[in-house]
Amino acid sequence: MSDPDLRPQQRFLMTIEQAVREANREVLAPLLGEITTEKFVPLMVTVAKARGAYLSEAANIAQSGGVPDKGQVDRLRDLRLAYEELVTAALALEHAIERGYLDVGG
């Protein structure tokens, strides 16, 4: 297939990309407002704290030298899930910024 044969598909994809950007801006911008360092950094700090809590708990379990009991495993799982959810949220925010869905400032 030559390049001229792909023009309709390319135009279609560009139209879809623009529609997705506009839809995301319409929804996200009113919810989050302008993204500033003051809004972004606290999320990264929260991710770091969650990572620290998860790794600290894992280290505490390892230091105990035995097989972790159900309570320890449950706590470790809860900390991992919290950490993973926060990482996912941070990545989603970065993606929204990169795609131009949100205004940035400061």
C-alpha positions, 0 to 999 in steps of 0.5 A: 500500500502506498502512502496516498492509500493511507491518507484516509486512515491517517486523517481518521486517526488524527481526528480521533486523537483530537476528539480524545484530547478535547474530551479529556480536557473537558472532563479533567480540566474542571476536576483538577484545574491547572497542574502546578508543582504544588499539586504534583510534588505532593503526589510524588511524595505520597508515592515515595512514602507508600513505597517506603512503607511497603519496603519497610514492612517487607524488611521487617518481615525478613528480619523476623527470620521466620515465615510471615504469619497471615497478619504480616502477609495481609499488611504487606499485601495492603501496603503493596496495593496502596503503593501500586494504586498510587503509582498508577495514579501518578503515571495517569497524571503524567500521561494526562499532562504529556497528552495535553489534557491538563494545563500546567503552570508554576 
